[in-house]
Amino acid sequence: MRYIRLLLTLVALSGCDMSFGNQHKNFSLFETSKGTVYLLNTVTGETKIIYSKESAPRLIPNTVYDSEDGKSYEYLGAGTLKALSVREAADKIIEKYNK
């Protein structure tokens, strides 16, 4: 009984925060005075533009994008999009995560 009480006391004192599993601390959002929003990886220092008033979103070639009407498109580059069927979009996603 004494060991159970000791264990419960240790858990109560240390808390239940399992920080080793939480990866959200590694990222931070910040906005510049011009309205550009960046995602900063605080561990590696890598930044990624999330939103910018001055420029349109940049499309990455060979990436699948979903439109507002629920259809999927693959950006081929040079301003061209290829409409994908549901099967083709699923195959692209599976292909991406199998690498």
C-alpha positions in Angstrom: 0.0 0.0 0.0 2.9 2.3 0.8 4.3 1.9 -2.7 1.0 2.7 -4.4 0.8 5.9 -2.3 4.4 6.8 -3.2 3.6 6.2 -6.9 0.5 8.3 -6.8 2.4 11.1 -5.0 5.2 11.0 -7.7 2.6 11.2 -10.5 0.8 14.1 -8.8 4.0 16.0 -8.3 5.4 15.4 -11.8 2.1 16.0 -13.6 0.8 14.3 -16.6 2.5 16.4 -19.3 4.2 14.1 -21.7 6.3 16.6 -23.5 8.4 14.0 -25.4 5.4 13.2 -27.6 4.3 16.8 -28.4 5.8 18.1 -31.6 3.8 21.4 -31.7 6.4 23.1 -29.6 8.8 22.9 -32.5 6.8 25.3 -34.6 5.9 28.9 -34.3 3.8 31.2 -36.5 4.8 34.8 -37.0 3.6 37.7 -39.1 5.7 40.5 -40.6 4.7 44.1 -40.8 3.9 43.6 -44.5 1.3 40.9 -43.7 3.3 37.8 -44.6 2.8 34.9 -42.3 5.6 32.4 -41.8 5.8 29.0 -40.2 9.1 28.6 -38.3 10.6 25.3 -37.3 12.3 26.4 -34.0 14.5 23.3 -34.0 16.0 23.5 -37.5 15.3 27.2 -38.3 13.5 26.3 -41.5 10.8 28.8 -42.6 7.8 28.4 -44.9 5.5 31.1 -46.2 1.9 30.3 -45.2 0.2 33.5 -46.4 1.3 36.6 -48.3 -0.7 39.6 -49.4 1.7 40.5 -52.2 1.9 37.3 -54.1 -0.4 34.5 -55.2 0.2 31.1 -53.6 3.0 29.3 -55.3 2.1 26.0 -56.8 4.6 23.2 -56.7 4.9 21.0 -59.8 3.7 17.3 -59.5 1.6 18.2 -56.4 -2.1 17.3 -56.1 -4.4 20.2 -55.2 -8.1 20.1 -54.2 -10.5 22.7 -55.7 -13.4 24.3 -53.9 -15.8 22.1 -55.9 -14.2 18.9 -54.5 -12.2 17.9 -57.6 -8.5 17.1 -57.6 -5.9 18.5 -59.9 -2.2 17.8 -60.4 -0.1 20.9 -61.2 2.3 20.0 -64.1 4.2 23.2 -64.1 4.2 26.2 -66.5 0.6 27.1 -65.5 -1.0 23.8 -66.5 -3.3 21.7 -64.4 -4.4 18.1 -65.1 -7.8 17.0 -63.7 -7.6 13.8 -61.8 -10.2 11.1 -61.2 -10.7 10.0 -57.6 -8.7 6.9 -58.4 -5.8 8.8 -59.9 -5.8 11.3 -56.9 -5.7 8.3 -54.4 -2.9 6.7 -56.4 -0.8 9.9 -56.2 -1.4 10.2 -52.4 -0.4 6.6 -51.9 2.6 7.0 -54.1 3.7 10.0 -52.1 3.6 8.1 -48.7 5.2 4.9 -50.0 8.5 6.6 -50.6 
